[in-house]
Amino acid sequence: MVTSCGDFKYLTRVMIPIARPTITTIMILSAIGAWDAYIWPQLVTPSQKYWLISVALRSTSFVTGVGSDARPVYNIQLAATALVTVPLLIIFFSLKKYIIRGVGRSGTKG
């Protein structure tokens, strides 16, 4: 009976099981958002040497030459893009059912 439960017991036995799909979806989407972080790694790293691949893709890290002779190195840039994208695709497709379950559960009726 719910009336004889304490707050913690009510939370662990009733509320968390009801909200589990939504909590799982929020955790998955937060992990994907952290993977795509752009500004935070630039703020906390002392130099370009320690930047993440996703940050380096948006800068001039994959360029040879300087000034008007600068040319992008497409093969390395494409490999780095694959390194950034493939783990996200694996996470999304392996956890897709949990994301859909959480989004479907949080919809409104009517």
Jmol script that loads the backbone (N, CA, C; Angstrom):
load data "model"
ATOM      1  N   MET A   1       0.834  -1.172   0.000  1.00  0.00           N
ATOM      2  CA  MET A   1       0.000   0.000   0.000  1.00  0.00           C
ATOM      3  C   MET A   1       0.886   1.246   0.000  1.00  0.00           C
ATOM      4  N   VAL A   2       0.525   2.208  -0.781  1.00  0.00           N
ATOM      5  CA  VAL A   2       1.326   3.406  -0.951  1.00  0.00           C
ATOM      6  C   VAL A   2       1.292   4.286   0.297  1.00  0.00           C
ATOM      7  N   THR A   3       0.196   4.308   1.004  1.00  0.00           N
ATOM      8  CA  THR A   3       0.074   5.201   2.154  1.00  0.00           C
ATOM      9  C   THR A   3       1.007   4.807   3.299  1.00  0.00           C
ATOM     10  N   SER A   4       1.374   3.536   3.386  1.00  0.00           N
ATOM     11  CA  SER A   4       2.256   3.116   4.475  1.00  0.00           C
ATOM     12  C   SER A   4       3.735   3.188   4.099  1.00  0.00           C
ATOM     13  N   CYS A   5       4.041   3.631   2.892  1.00  0.00           N
ATOM     14  CA  CYS A   5       5.435   3.741   2.438  1.00  0.00           C
ATOM     15  C   CYS A   5       6.049   5.055   2.892  1.00  0.00           C
ATOM     16  N   GLY A   6       7.338   5.005   3.138  1.00  0.00           N
ATOM     17  CA  GLY A   6       8.077   6.228   3.379  1.00  0.00           C
ATOM     18  C   GLY A   6       8.427   6.876   2.052  1.00  0.00           C
ATOM     19  N   ASP A   7       9.005   8.056   2.112  1.00  0.00           N
ATOM     20  CA  ASP A   7       9.341   8.785   0.891  1.00  0.00           C
ATOM     21  C   ASP A   7      10.347   8.033   0.020  1.00  0.00           C
ATOM     22  N   PHE A   8      11.392   7.501   0.639  1.00  0.00           N
ATOM     23  CA  PHE A   8      12.422   6.810  -0.136  1.00  0.00           C
ATOM     24  C   PHE A   8      11.883   5.519  -0.751  1.00  0.00           C
ATOM     25  N   LYS A   9      11.083   4.789  -0.004  1.00  0.00           N
ATOM     26  CA  LYS A   9      10.503   3.545  -0.512  1.00  0.00           C
ATOM     27  C   LYS A   9       9.544   3.841  -1.667  1.00  0.00           C
ATOM     28  N   TYR A  10       8.766   4.907  -1.543  1.00  0.00           N
ATOM     29  CA  TYR A  10       7.856   5.317  -2.608  1.00  0.00           C
ATOM     30  C   TYR A  10       8.642   5.714  -3.860  1.00  0.00           C
ATOM     31  N   LEU A  11       9.755   6.407  -3.653  1.00  0.00           N
ATOM     32  CA  LEU A  11      10.591   6.818  -4.783  1.00  0.00           C
ATOM     33  C   LEU A  11      11.168   5.609  -5.504  1.00  0.00           C
ATOM     34  N   THR A  12      11.724   4.652  -4.748  1.00  0.00           N
ATOM     35  CA  THR A  12      12.395   3.509  -5.373  1.00  0.00           C
ATOM     36  C   THR A  12      11.428   2.459  -5.916  1.00  0.00           C
ATOM     37  N   ARG A  13      10.265   2.335  -5.334  1.00  0.00           N
ATOM     38  CA  ARG A  13       9.332   1.282  -5.754  1.00  0.00           C
ATOM     39  C   ARG A  13       8.273   1.744  -6.736  1.00  0.00           C
ATOM     40  N   VAL A  14       7.974   3.048  -6.759  1.00  0.00           N
ATOM     41  CA  VAL A  14       6.896   3.534  -7.616  1.00  0.00           C
ATOM     42  C   VAL A  14       7.408   4.510  -8.678  1.00  0.00           C
ATOM     43  N   MET A  15       8.036   5.588  -8.244  1.00  0.00           N
ATOM     44  CA  MET A  15       8.367   6.665  -9.171  1.00  0.00           C
ATOM     45  C   MET A  15       9.497   6.320 -10.143  1.00  0.00           C
ATOM     46  N   ILE A  16      10.562   5.726  -9.665  1.00  0.00           N
ATOM     47  CA  ILE A  16      11.680   5.394 -10.561  1.00  0.00           C
ATOM     48  C   ILE A  16      11.290   4.341 -11.602  1.00  0.00           C
ATOM     49  N   PRO A  17      10.573   3.267 -11.230  1.00  0.00           N
ATOM     50  CA  PRO A  17      10.141   2.330 -12.285  1.00  0.00           C
ATOM     51  C   PRO A  17       9.228   2.971 -13.332  1.00  0.00           C
ATOM     52  N   ILE A  18       8.392   3.907 -12.922  1.00  0.00           N
ATOM     53  CA  ILE A  18       7.529   4.583 -13.888  1.00  0.00           C
ATOM     54  C   ILE A  18       8.351   5.482 -14.809  1.00  0.00           C
ATOM     55  N   ALA A  19       9.347   6.155 -14.259  1.00  0.00           N
ATOM     56  CA  ALA A  19      10.138   7.117 -15.027  1.00  0.00           C
ATOM     57  C   ALA A  19      11.383   6.512 -15.669  1.00  0.00           C
ATOM     58  N   ARG A  20      11.632   5.232 -15.502  1.00  0.00           N
ATOM     59  CA  ARG A  20      12.860   4.608 -16.009  1.00  0.00           C
ATOM     60  C   ARG A  20      13.089   4.818 -17.512  1.00  0.00           C
ATOM     61  N   PRO A  21      12.074   4.641 -18.396  1.00  0.00           N
ATOM     62  CA  PRO A  21      12.335   4.893 -19.825  1.00  0.00           C
ATOM     63  C   PRO A  21      12.748   6.342 -20.113  1.00  0.00           C
ATOM     64  N   THR A  22      12.123   7.271 -19.430  1.00  0.00           N
ATOM     65  CA  THR A  22      12.467   8.679 -19.638  1.00  0.00           C
ATOM     66  C   THR A  22      13.868   8.979 -19.112  1.00  0.00           C
ATOM     67  N   ILE A  23      14.206   8.444 -17.959  1.00  0.00           N
ATOM     68  CA  ILE A  23      15.542   8.649 -17.393  1.00  0.00           C
ATOM     69  C   ILE A  23      16.605   8.045 -18.297  1.00  0.00           C
ATOM     70  N   THR A  24      16.328   6.860 -18.829  1.00  0.00           N
ATOM     71  CA  THR A  24      17.273   6.203 -19.739  1.00  0.00           C
ATOM     72  C   THR A  24      17.477   7.032 -20.999  1.00  0.00           C
ATOM     73  N   THR A  25      16.395   7.554 -21.565  1.00  0.00           N
ATOM     74  CA  THR A  25      16.496   8.382 -22.767  1.00  0.00           C
ATOM     75  C   THR A  25      17.315   9.640 -22.497  1.00  0.00           C
ATOM     76  N   ILE A  26      17.091  10.271 -21.367  1.00  0.00           N
ATOM     77  CA  ILE A  26      17.847  11.475 -21.021  1.00  0.00           C
ATOM     78  C   ILE A  26      19.331  11.151 -20.867  1.00  0.00           C
ATOM     79  N   MET A  27      19.651  10.012 -20.256  1.00  0.00           N
ATOM     80  CA  MET A  27      21.056   9.627 -20.096  1.00  0.00           C
ATOM     81  C   MET A  27      21.719   9.373 -21.448  1.00  0.00           C
ATOM     82  N   ILE A  28      21.033   8.686 -22.355  1.00  0.00           N
ATOM     83  CA  ILE A  28      21.596   8.389 -23.680  1.00  0.00           C
ATOM     84  C   ILE A  28      21.825   9.681 -24.460  1.00  0.00           C
ATOM     85  N   LEU A  29      20.828  10.550 -24.489  1.00  0.00           N
ATOM     86  CA  LEU A  29      20.960  11.794 -25.245  1.00  0.00           C
ATOM     87  C   LEU A  29      21.987  12.732 -24.619  1.00  0.00           C
ATOM     88  N   SER A  30      22.144  12.688 -23.313  1.00  0.00           N
ATOM     89  CA  SER A  30      23.187  13.485 -22.661  1.00  0.00           C
ATOM     90  C   SER A  30      24.577  12.977 -23.016  1.00  0.00           C
ATOM     91  N   ALA A  31      24.733  11.656 -23.098  1.00  0.00           N
ATOM     92  CA  ALA A  31      26.025  11.087 -23.497  1.00  0.00           C
ATOM     93  C   ALA A  31      26.377  11.480 -24.927  1.00  0.00           C
ATOM     94  N   ILE A  32      25.390  11.447 -25.813  1.00  0.00           N
ATOM     95  CA  ILE A  32      25.626  11.855 -27.197  1.00  0.00           C
ATOM     96  C   ILE A  32      25.968  13.338 -27.257  1.00  0.00           C
ATOM     97  N   GLY A  33      25.289  14.150 -26.454  1.00  0.00           N
ATOM     98  CA  GLY A  33      25.595  15.586 -26.416  1.00  0.00           C
ATOM     99  C   GLY A  33      26.985  15.869 -25.886  1.00  0.00           C
ATOM    100  N   ALA A  34      27.409  15.098 -24.891  1.00  0.00           N
ATOM    101  CA  ALA A  34      28.764  15.279 -24.358  1.00  0.00           C
ATOM    102  C   ALA A  34      29.808  14.875 -25.390  1.00  0.00           C
ATOM    103  N   TRP A  35      29.511  13.855 -26.184  1.00  0.00           N
ATOM    104  CA  TRP A  35      30.437  13.419 -27.229  1.00  0.00           C
ATOM    105  C   TRP A  35      30.607  14.518 -28.280  1.00  0.00           C
ATOM    106  N   ASP A  36      29.549  15.267 -28.539  1.00  0.00           N
ATOM    107  CA  ASP A  36      29.580  16.311 -29.556  1.00  0.00           C
ATOM    108  C   ASP A  36      30.013  17.670 -29.016  1.00  0.00           C
ATOM    109  N   ALA A  37      30.509  17.717 -27.805  1.00  0.00           N
ATOM    110  CA  ALA A  37      30.888  18.988 -27.191  1.00  0.00           C
ATOM    111  C   ALA A  37      31.953  19.689 -28.035  1.00  0.00           C
ATOM    112  N   TYR A  38      31.790  20.976 -28.171  1.00  0.00           N
ATOM    113  CA  TYR A  38      32.728  21.748 -28.987  1.00  0.00           C
ATOM    114  C   TYR A  38      33.440  22.827 -28.161  1.00  0.00           C
ATOM    115  N   ILE A  39      32.696  23.613 -27.441  1.00  0.00           N
ATOM    116  CA  ILE A  39      33.287  24.744 -26.726  1.00  0.00           C
ATOM    117  C   ILE A  39      34.009  24.297 -25.467  1.00  0.00           C
ATOM    118  N   TRP A  40      33.441  23.369 -24.703  1.00  0.00           N
ATOM    119  CA  TRP A  40      34.049  22.963 -23.431  1.00  0.00           C
ATOM    120  C   TRP A  40      35.471  22.417 -23.610  1.00  0.00           C
ATOM    121  N   PRO A  41      35.749  21.512 -24.558  1.00  0.00           N
ATOM    122  CA  PRO A  41      37.130  21.052 -24.716  1.00  0.00           C
ATOM    123  C   PRO A  41      38.113  22.170 -25.070  1.00  0.00           C
ATOM    124  N   GLN A  42      37.641  23.173 -25.788  1.00  0.00           N
ATOM    125  CA  GLN A  42      38.526  24.300 -26.106  1.00  0.00           C
ATOM    126  C   GLN A  42      38.842  25.123 -24.869  1.00  0.00           C
ATOM    127  N   LEU A  43      37.896  25.213 -23.959  1.00  0.00           N
ATOM    128  CA  LEU A  43      38.118  26.008 -22.755  1.00  0.00           C
ATOM    129  C   LEU A  43      39.058  25.330 -21.767  1.00  0.00           C
ATOM    130  N   VAL A  44      38.990  24.018 -21.658  1.00  0.00           N
ATOM    131  CA  VAL A  44      39.745  23.325 -20.616  1.00  0.00           C
ATOM    132  C   VAL A  44      41.105  22.810 -21.071  1.00  0.00           C
ATOM    133  N   THR A  45      41.366  22.773 -22.361  1.00  0.00           N
ATOM    134  CA  THR A  45      42.671  22.289 -22.823  1.00  0.00           C
ATOM    135  C   THR A  45      43.628  23.454 -23.016  1.00  0.00           C
ATOM    136  N   PRO A  46      44.879  23.265 -22.628  1.00  0.00           N
ATOM    137  CA  PRO A  46      45.837  24.369 -22.702  1.00  0.00           C
ATOM    138  C   PRO A  46      46.297  24.705 -24.122  1.00  0.00           C
ATOM    139  N   SER A  47      46.281  23.730 -25.028  1.00  0.00           N
ATOM    140  CA  SER A  47      46.758  24.013 -26.382  1.00  0.00           C
ATOM    141  C   SER A  47      46.024  23.138 -27.391  1.00  0.00           C
ATOM    142  N   GLN A  48      46.237  23.420 -28.659  1.00  0.00           N
ATOM    143  CA  GLN A  48      45.597  22.641 -29.724  1.00  0.00           C
ATOM    144  C   GLN A  48      46.078  21.198 -29.745  1.00  0.00           C
ATOM    145  N   LYS A  49      47.200  20.938 -29.161  1.00  0.00           N
ATOM    146  CA  LYS A  49      47.761  19.592 -29.127  1.00  0.00           C
ATOM    147  C   LYS A  49      46.825  18.602 -28.414  1.00  0.00           C
ATOM    148  N   TYR A  50      46.025  19.085 -27.465  1.00  0.00           N
ATOM    149  CA  TYR A  50      45.155  18.228 -26.670  1.00  0.00           C
ATOM    150  C   TYR A  50      43.688  18.294 -27.079  1.00  0.00           C
ATOM    151  N   TRP A  51      43.363  18.955 -28.166  1.00  0.00           N
ATOM    152  CA  TRP A  51      41.977  19.067 -28.604  1.00  0.00           C
ATOM    153  C   TRP A  51      41.425  17.711 -29.007  1.00  0.00           C
ATOM    154  N   LEU A  52      40.115  17.559 -28.879  1.00  0.00           N
ATOM    155  CA  LEU A  52      39.432  16.368 -29.355  1.00  0.00           C
ATOM    156  C   LEU A  52      39.334  16.407 -30.874  1.00  0.00           C
ATOM    157  N   ILE A  53      39.067  15.256 -31.467  1.00  0.00           N
ATOM    158  CA  ILE A  53      38.966  15.204 -32.927  1.00  0.00           C
ATOM    159  C   ILE A  53      37.816  16.070 -33.412  1.00  0.00           C
ATOM    160  N   SER A  54      36.698  16.056 -32.691  1.00  0.00           N
ATOM    161  CA  SER A  54      35.542  16.847 -33.121  1.00  0.00           C
ATOM    162  C   SER A  54      35.843  18.342 -33.119  1.00  0.00           C
ATOM    163  N   VAL A  55      36.657  18.804 -32.194  1.00  0.00           N
ATOM    164  CA  VAL A  55      37.053  20.215 -32.167  1.00  0.00           C
ATOM    165  C   VAL A  55      38.043  20.495 -33.286  1.00  0.00           C
ATOM    166  N   ALA A  56      38.972  19.586 -33.491  1.00  0.00           N
ATOM    167  CA  ALA A  56      39.986  19.775 -34.534  1.00  0.00           C
ATOM    168  C   ALA A  56      39.372  19.772 -35.934  1.00  0.00           C
ATOM    169  N   LEU A  57      38.271  19.044 -36.119  1.00  0.00           N
ATOM    170  CA  LEU A  57      37.617  19.033 -37.429  1.00  0.00           C
ATOM    171  C   LEU A  57      37.086  20.405 -37.811  1.00  0.00           C
ATOM    172  N   ARG A  58      36.718  21.189 -36.855  1.00  0.00           N
ATOM    173  CA  ARG A  58      36.153  22.508 -37.124  1.00  0.00           C
ATOM    174  C   ARG A  58      37.213  23.597 -37.212  1.00  0.00           C
ATOM    175  N   SER A  59      38.439  23.254 -36.952  1.00  0.00           N
ATOM    176  CA  SER A  59      39.510  24.246 -37.015  1.00  0.00           C
ATOM    177  C   SER A  59      40.393  23.966 -38.229  1.00  0.00           C
ATOM    178  N   THR A  60      41.568  24.523 -38.230  1.00  0.00           N
ATOM    179  CA  THR A  60      42.481  24.340 -39.357  1.00  0.00           C
ATOM    180  C   THR A  60      43.515  23.249 -39.070  1.00  0.00           C
ATOM    181  N   SER A  61      43.170  22.253 -38.287  1.00  0.00           N
ATOM    182  CA  SER A  61      44.121  21.199 -37.921  1.00  0.00           C
ATOM    183  C   SER A  61      44.457  20.267 -39.078  1.00  0.00           C
ATOM    184  N   PHE A  62      43.544  20.099 -40.005  1.00  0.00           N
ATOM    185  CA  PHE A  62      43.773  19.174 -41.112  1.00  0.00           C
ATOM    186  C   PHE A  62      44.105  19.930 -42.393  1.00  0.00           C
ATOM    187  N   VAL A  63      45.035  20.857 -42.290  1.00  0.00           N
ATOM    188  CA  VAL A  63      45.431  21.676 -43.428  1.00  0.00           C
ATOM    189  C   VAL A  63      46.952  21.632 -43.535  1.00  0.00           C
ATOM    190  N   THR A  64      47.459  21.492 -44.759  1.00  0.00           N
ATOM    191  CA  THR A  64      48.897  21.574 -44.988  1.00  0.00           C
ATOM    192  C   THR A  64      49.204  22.911 -45.650  1.00  0.00           C
ATOM    193  N   GLY A  65      50.323  23.453 -45.306  1.00  0.00           N
ATOM    194  CA  GLY A  65      50.718  24.742 -45.854  1.00  0.00           C
ATOM    195  C   GLY A  65      50.141  25.887 -45.046  1.00  0.00           C
ATOM    196  N   VAL A  66      50.570  27.070 -45.383  1.00  0.00           N
ATOM    197  CA  VAL A  66      50.099  28.271 -44.692  1.00  0.00           C
ATOM    198  C   VAL A  66      49.718  29.329 -45.710  1.00  0.00           C
ATOM    199  N   GLY A  67      48.876  30.250 -45.268  1.00  0.00           N
ATOM    200  CA  GLY A  67      48.500  31.369 -46.132  1.00  0.00           C
ATOM    201  C   GLY A  67      47.721  30.919 -47.346  1.00  0.00           C
ATOM    202  N   SER A  68      48.118  31.430 -48.519  1.00  0.00           N
ATOM    203  CA  SER A  68      47.403  31.097 -49.752  1.00  0.00           C
ATOM    204  C   SER A  68      47.741  29.697 -50.255  1.00  0.00           C
ATOM    205  N   ASP A  69      48.802  29.074 -49.702  1.00  0.00           N
ATOM    206  CA  ASP A  69      49.168  27.718 -50.097  1.00  0.00           C
ATOM    207  C   ASP A  69      48.479  26.642 -49.251  1.00  0.00           C
ATOM    208  N   ALA A  70      47.600  27.037 -48.342  1.00  0.00           N
ATOM    209  CA  ALA A  70      46.934  26.085 -47.444  1.00  0.00           C
ATOM    210  C   ALA A  70      45.961  25.215 -48.228  1.00  0.00           C
ATOM    211  N   ARG A  71      46.091  23.921 -48.039  1.00  0.00           N
ATOM    212  CA  ARG A  71      45.215  22.960 -48.697  1.00  0.00           C
ATOM    213  C   ARG A  71      44.761  21.928 -47.672  1.00  0.00           C
ATOM    214  N   PRO A  72      43.465  21.611 -47.686  1.00  0.00           N
ATOM    215  CA  PRO A  72      42.976  20.604 -46.730  1.00  0.00           C
ATOM    216  C   PRO A  72      43.476  19.209 -47.091  1.00  0.00           C
ATOM    217  N   VAL A  73      43.716  18.407 -46.077  1.00  0.00           N
ATOM    218  CA  VAL A  73      44.113  17.011 -46.270  1.00  0.00           C
ATOM    219  C   VAL A  73      42.836  16.183 -46.102  1.00  0.00           C
ATOM    220  N   TYR A  74      42.201  15.893 -47.228  1.00  0.00           N
ATOM    221  CA  TYR A  74      40.870  15.286 -47.190  1.00  0.00           C
ATOM    222  C   TYR A  74      40.860  13.866 -46.642  1.00  0.00           C
ATOM    223  N   ASN A  75      41.883  13.071 -46.936  1.00  0.00           N
ATOM    224  CA  ASN A  75      41.860  11.686 -46.483  1.00  0.00           C
ATOM    225  C   ASN A  75      41.939  11.582 -44.958  1.00  0.00           C
ATOM    226  N   ILE A  76      42.769  12.391 -44.333  1.00  0.00           N
ATOM    227  CA  ILE A  76      42.861  12.375 -42.868  1.00  0.00           C
ATOM    228  C   ILE A  76      41.609  12.998 -42.256  1.00  0.00           C
ATOM    229  N   GLN A  77      41.081  14.024 -42.890  1.00  0.00           N
ATOM    230  CA  GLN A  77      39.869  14.658 -42.390  1.00  0.00           C
ATOM    231  C   GLN A  77      38.677  13.695 -42.463  1.00  0.00           C
ATOM    232  N   LEU A  78      38.591  12.923 -43.513  1.00  0.00           N
ATOM    233  CA  LEU A  78      37.513  11.941 -43.646  1.00  0.00           C
ATOM    234  C   LEU A  78      37.665  10.811 -42.636  1.00  0.00           C
ATOM    235  N   ALA A  79      38.882  10.379 -42.380  1.00  0.00           N
ATOM    236  CA  ALA A  79      39.117   9.346 -41.366  1.00  0.00           C
ATOM    237  C   ALA A  79      38.745   9.854 -39.972  1.00  0.00           C
ATOM    238  N   ALA A  80      39.079  11.095 -39.679  1.00  0.00           N
ATOM    239  CA  ALA A  80      38.723  11.676 -38.383  1.00  0.00           C
ATOM    240  C   ALA A  80      37.210  11.824 -38.250  1.00  0.00           C
ATOM    241  N   THR A  81      36.543  12.178 -39.322  1.00  0.00           N
ATOM    242  CA  THR A  81      35.087  12.272 -39.301  1.00  0.00           C
ATOM    243  C   THR A  81      34.452  10.922 -39.027  1.00  0.00           C
ATOM    244  N   ALA A  82      35.004   9.875 -39.610  1.00  0.00           N
ATOM    245  CA  ALA A  82      34.496   8.523 -39.343  1.00  0.00           C
ATOM    246  C   ALA A  82      34.719   8.133 -37.883  1.00  0.00           C
ATOM    247  N   LEU A  83      35.878   8.504 -37.327  1.00  0.00           N
ATOM    248  CA  LEU A  83      36.147   8.205 -35.916  1.00  0.00           C
ATOM    249  C   LEU A  83      35.168   8.910 -34.977  1.00  0.00           C
ATOM    250  N   VAL A  84      34.690  10.068 -35.379  1.00  0.00           N
ATOM    251  CA  VAL A  84      33.736  10.802 -34.554  1.00  0.00           C
ATOM    252  C   VAL A  84      32.316  10.261 -34.744  1.00  0.00           C
ATOM    253  N   THR A  85      31.969   9.896 -35.961  1.00  0.00           N
ATOM    254  CA  THR A  85      30.593   9.542 -36.287  1.00  0.00           C
ATOM    255  C   THR A  85      30.240   8.096 -35.974  1.00  0.00           C
ATOM    256  N   VAL A  86      31.112   7.157 -36.243  1.00  0.00           N
ATOM    257  CA  VAL A  86      30.791   5.735 -36.094  1.00  0.00           C
ATOM    258  C   VAL A  86      30.397   5.357 -34.659  1.00  0.00           C
ATOM    259  N   PRO A  87      31.098   5.801 -33.615  1.00  0.00           N
ATOM    260  CA  PRO A  87      30.636   5.452 -32.261  1.00  0.00           C
ATOM    261  C   PRO A  87      29.244   5.992 -31.946  1.00  0.00           C
ATOM    262  N   LEU A  88      28.921   7.183 -32.441  1.00  0.00           N
ATOM    263  CA  LEU A  88      27.584   7.728 -32.221  1.00  0.00           C
ATOM    264  C   LEU A  88      26.520   6.886 -32.916  1.00  0.00           C
ATOM    265  N   LEU A  89      26.807   6.442 -34.124  1.00  0.00           N
ATOM    266  CA  LEU A  89      25.861   5.588 -34.837  1.00  0.00           C
ATOM    267  C   LEU A  89      25.669   4.250 -34.125  1.00  0.00           C
ATOM    268  N   ILE A  90      26.748   3.685 -33.627  1.00  0.00           N
ATOM    269  CA  ILE A  90      26.652   2.418 -32.895  1.00  0.00           C
ATOM    270  C   ILE A  90      25.809   2.598 -31.633  1.00  0.00           C
ATOM    271  N   ILE A  91      26.068   3.667 -30.891  1.00  0.00           N
ATOM    272  CA  ILE A  91      25.290   3.934 -29.673  1.00  0.00           C
ATOM    273  C   ILE A  91      23.823   4.147 -30.015  1.00  0.00           C
ATOM    274  N   PHE A  92      23.558   4.948 -31.044  1.00  0.00           N
ATOM    275  CA  PHE A  92      22.168   5.233 -31.389  1.00  0.00           C
ATOM    276  C   PHE A  92      21.423   3.987 -31.828  1.00  0.00           C
ATOM    277  N   PHE A  93      21.993   3.209 -32.746  1.00  0.00           N
ATOM    278  CA  PHE A  93      21.271   2.049 -33.252  1.00  0.00           C
ATOM    279  C   PHE A  93      21.162   0.921 -32.234  1.00  0.00           C
ATOM    280  N   SER A  94      22.119   0.817 -31.326  1.00  0.00           N
ATOM    281  CA  SER A  94      22.008  -0.230 -30.309  1.00  0.00           C
ATOM    282  C   SER A  94      21.043   0.165 -29.189  1.00  0.00           C
ATOM    283  N   LEU A  95      20.840   1.447 -28.959  1.00  0.00           N
ATOM    284  CA  LEU A  95      19.958   1.903 -27.883  1.00  0.00           C
ATOM    285  C   LEU A  95      18.694   2.585 -28.402  1.00  0.00           C
ATOM    286  N   LYS A  96      18.395   2.405 -29.685  1.00  0.00           N
ATOM    287  CA  LYS A  96      17.254   3.059 -30.314  1.00  0.00           C
ATOM    288  C   LYS A  96      15.931   2.691 -29.650  1.00  0.00           C
ATOM    289  N   LYS A  97      15.763   1.441 -29.263  1.00  0.00           N
ATOM    290  CA  LYS A  97      14.494   1.024 -28.669  1.00  0.00           C
ATOM    291  C   LYS A  97      14.244   1.723 -27.335  1.00  0.00           C
ATOM    292  N   TYR A  98      15.313   2.000 -26.569  1.00  0.00           N
ATOM    293  CA  TYR A  98      15.153   2.704 -25.300  1.00  0.00           C
ATOM    294  C   TYR A  98      14.810   4.173 -25.523  1.00  0.00           C
ATOM    295  N   ILE A  99      15.408   4.771 -26.542  1.00  0.00           N
ATOM    296  CA  ILE A  99      15.116   6.165 -26.861  1.00  0.00           C
ATOM    297  C   ILE A  99      13.655   6.301 -27.292  1.00  0.00           C
ATOM    298  N   ILE A 100      13.207   5.415 -28.165  1.00  0.00           N
ATOM    299  CA  ILE A 100      11.826   5.468 -28.643  1.00  0.00           C
ATOM    300  C   ILE A 100      10.850   5.196 -27.505  1.00  0.00           C
ATOM    301  N   ARG A 101      11.180   4.263 -26.635  1.00  0.00           N
ATOM    302  CA  ARG A 101      10.319   3.950 -25.491  1.00  0.00           C
ATOM    303  C   ARG A 101      10.204   5.159 -24.553  1.00  0.00           C
ATOM    304  N   GLY A 102      11.297   5.848 -24.314  1.00  0.00           N
ATOM    305  CA  GLY A 102      11.273   7.013 -23.437  1.00  0.00           C
ATOM    306  C   GLY A 102      10.526   8.182 -24.030  1.00  0.00           C
ATOM    307  N   VAL A 103      10.696   8.406 -25.318  1.00  0.00           N
ATOM    308  CA  VAL A 103       9.994   9.501 -25.977  1.00  0.00           C
ATOM    309  C   VAL A 103       8.511   9.176 -26.083  1.00  0.00           C
ATOM    310  N   GLY A 104       8.175   7.947 -26.391  1.00  0.00           N
ATOM    311  CA  GLY A 104       6.772   7.541 -26.487  1.00  0.00           C
ATOM    312  C   GLY A 104       6.058   7.609 -25.160  1.00  0.00           C
ATOM    313  N   ARG A 105       6.758   7.318 -24.094  1.00  0.00           N
ATOM    314  CA  ARG A 105       6.160   7.332 -22.749  1.00  0.00           C
ATOM    315  C   ARG A 105       5.900   8.752 -22.280  1.00  0.00           C
ATOM    316  N   SER A 106       6.724   9.689 -22.728  1.00  0.00           N
ATOM    317  CA  SER A 106       6.568  11.066 -22.248  1.00  0.00           C
ATOM    318  C   SER A 106       5.571  11.868 -23.055  1.00  0.00           C
ATOM    319  N   GLY A 107       4.964  11.266 -24.074  1.00  0.00           N
ATOM    320  CA  GLY A 107       3.965  11.984 -24.889  1.00  0.00           C
ATOM    321  C   GLY A 107       2.686  12.221 -24.102  1.00  0.00           C
ATOM    322  N   THR A 108       1.896  13.133 -24.596  1.00  0.00           N
ATOM    323  CA  THR A 108       0.633  13.444 -23.928  1.00  0.00           C
ATOM    324  C   THR A 108      -0.508  12.663 -24.566  1.00  0.00           C
ATOM    325  N   LYS A 109      -1.498  12.379 -23.780  1.00  0.00           N
ATOM    326  CA  LYS A 109      -2.671  11.647 -24.278  1.00  0.00           C
ATOM    327  C   LYS A 109      -3.689  12.647 -24.810  1.00  0.00           C
ATOM    328  N   GLY A 110      -4.475  12.166 -25.738  1.00  0.00           N
ATOM    329  CA  GLY A 110      -5.583  12.995 -26.187  1.00  0.00           C
ATOM    330  C   GLY A 110      -5.422  13.332 -27.584  1.00  0.00           C
TER     331      GLY A 110
END
end "model"
wireframe off; spacefill off
backbone 0.3
color backbone group
